[in-house]
Amino acid sequence: MSTSIEKITPYDEFNFLIPEDEFPKDGMSARAAAGIVISAEWTDANPMLNMSSFVTTWAEPEAAETAKRNIFKNYIDHDMYPQVFAMETRMVKWLHQLWNGPKEAEPYGTATVGSSEACMLAGLAHKWNWRKHREAEGKDVSRPNMVTGGNVQVVWKKFLRYFDVEPRIVPLSPGNYRLTAESLDKYVDENTIAVVAIAGQTFTGEDDDIQGIHDWLDDYEKRTGISIPMHIDGASGGFVNPFLYPDYKWDFRLPRVQSINASGHKYGLVPPGLGWIIFRERKVFNEDLVFYVNYLGGEMPTATLNFSRNAFQVAVQYYMFLRHGFEGYRRIMQHTLDNAIALRGILVDSGYFTVMNEAQRIPVVAVTLDSKIKNFNEFDVSNKVREKGWVLAAYSMPPNAEAVTSLRVVVRPHINLNVAKLLADDIVDACKFLEKHGGNAAPPTLHAHAAATSTKC
Ligand SMILES: *Cc1c(COP(=O)(O)O)cnc(C)c1O
C-alpha cells in the first residue's frame, strides 16, 4: 500500500469498508469523511416526504442561520448565555398568555428537549403535589395512579413505568378513539395524581373531550371532596388550537388544567429538539423538584431532566415567534388545515377510504380502507406509495380498537396544496393498482405493533 498521496483521489479514499465492530483506527481527510457520511444519508427517507412525522422539516434560511450561530451554546449555562435564558423566560410568559393562563398568576415553565421531557416534568409535579397533599392528611401515599386514554403517546407509558405510577388507561373502541368522561368512574379515585387529556392526538388528530372530563371531575369533587388536576398534552394541539379555535376552551381557561405541554418542534415550527412545559402558576411545580446548582460559574435553579443540551432550538423558536406573530401562525395553521381537508376530500371521493374522524382539529388525515375492499390493506398502500418516495404510517389502533387499521398523513406547513394533491393522487393510484393486482402485506404481529406505536411521533 504505497500509493503516493498525490495519486489518491476521492474515489480511492471513499472506497473502503467502514469497520463494524472496531473504533476507526486512523483518521481520513475531511472530504473523505464527509463523503462517507453523505453516502450513508442517500438511502434515508427524504424528511420532506415523511408524512408520518409531526416534526418540522423545513425552515427559512434566517431560521437555519439562527440555528447555526447558536449551535455551540449550551442551553443550561445561563450564566454565560443570559440572553438565551432571557428569550426562554419571555417565551414562557408568552405561552402562558397564549394558553390563557390567569393574569394574576406568576407564569412558570421551561423549554425542554421535546414534549417527552415536558410530560415527565408535569407528571412529576403532579405526583409530588398529590403526595404532599396526602401526607398532610395522614393518608397512604404508596399507590399513586394516573388516568389517560388508550390513545396516549408512548411518553406517558414511559412516565408511568419509569416513575412508578400505576397506569389507568381507558381503552378505546372501534369508532371511538378518544378519552371521554364516560367511564371515568371506573378509573379515577383518591390516588389519581392527574387525568391527562390530549389536544391533537397522534392517531386521528382529535382532541379528547377536555371540557367533558373537566366537568366530570368537578362533579366528582362535589360528590367526594377529592380534587383532581388535569394535564393537557398539547404536543401538537398547543400550537394549533390557540390560532384556529380561539373560542374553544381546552387550556388554562378551565380551572382544573394545571399544566400544558407542547412540542416546539411540531407545529411550533422549530427543527427537532424543543418542547415546552407551562404551569398554570408557579406553585404547581413543586419546589422540591428544583435544584440550585453552583456550577459553570453561578448559583442557578435547574428543573429539567437534562442538564447540557443545545440552545439553538430556543433561539430559533424566538425567531419564529417574532417572525410570524399570532397572525402569521394563524395563517400558517389555516392553510395547513385547508390542505389537509383537501387531501382528505380526494381520498374519500375516490371511494376507497372512510375517514376515521370528521372532527379532527390538527391537520392530520386518518383514514381507513372501506370495508368492501378485501384484496389489499393499508400496509400495502403504505408500501406502494413508498415507491414514489412518500412515507406514510399505517398501523393498527391501540386496544380495544386493534381491529381497525389506519393510514395516517400528517400534513405540515411545508406541504402546499399542489403537493397535497399530488400525494392524494399517488395514494389513489396505488389503490387502483392494488385493486387490480392484489396486495400481500401481512398485518403486523402484536409485537410489531408495539414497536410501531412506540416509535410514533
Ligand atoms: C409527539 C407527541 C409526544 C412526544 O413528544 P416529543 O416532542 O416527540 O418528545 C407526546 N404526546 C403527544 C400527543 C405527541 O403528539
The ligand as an SDF file (V2000), in Angstrom:
LIG
                    3D

 15 15  0  0  0  0  0  0  0  0999 V2000
  -45.1710   13.8780   19.7980 C   0  0  0  0  0  0  0  0  0  0  0  0
  -46.0280   13.6840   20.9870 C   0  0  0  0  0  0  0  0  0  0  0  0
  -45.4540   13.4310   22.2390 C   0  0  0  0  0  0  0  0  0  0  0  0
  -43.9640   13.2630   22.4110 C   0  0  0  0  0  0  0  0  0  0  0  0
  -43.3590   14.4480   22.1230 O   0  0  0  0  0  0  0  0  0  0  0  0
  -41.8420   14.6420   21.6210 P   0  0  0  0  0  0  0  0  0  0  0  0
  -41.8420   16.1010   21.3540 O   0  0  0  0  0  0  0  0  0  0  0  0
  -41.6790   13.7930   20.4060 O   0  0  0  0  0  0  0  0  0  0  0  0
  -40.9640   14.2300   22.7340 O   0  0  0  0  0  0  0  0  0  0  0  0
  -46.2830   13.3200   23.3180 C   0  0  0  0  0  0  0  0  0  0  0  0
  -47.6200   13.4380   23.1810 N   0  0  0  0  0  0  0  0  0  0  0  0
  -48.2160   13.6660   22.0040 C   0  0  0  0  0  0  0  0  0  0  0  0
  -49.7080   13.8060   21.9210 C   0  0  0  0  0  0  0  0  0  0  0  0
  -47.4390   13.8020   20.8530 C   0  0  0  0  0  0  0  0  0  0  0  0
  -48.0120   14.0430   19.6800 O   0  0  0  0  0  0  0  0  0  0  0  0
  1  2  1  0
  2  3  1  0
  2 14  2  0
  3  4  1  0
  3 10  2  0
  4  5  1  0
  5  6  1  0
  6  7  2  0
  6  8  1  0
  6  9  1  0
 10 11  1  0
 11 12  2  0
 12 13  1  0
 12 14  1  0
 14 15  1  0
M  END
$$$$
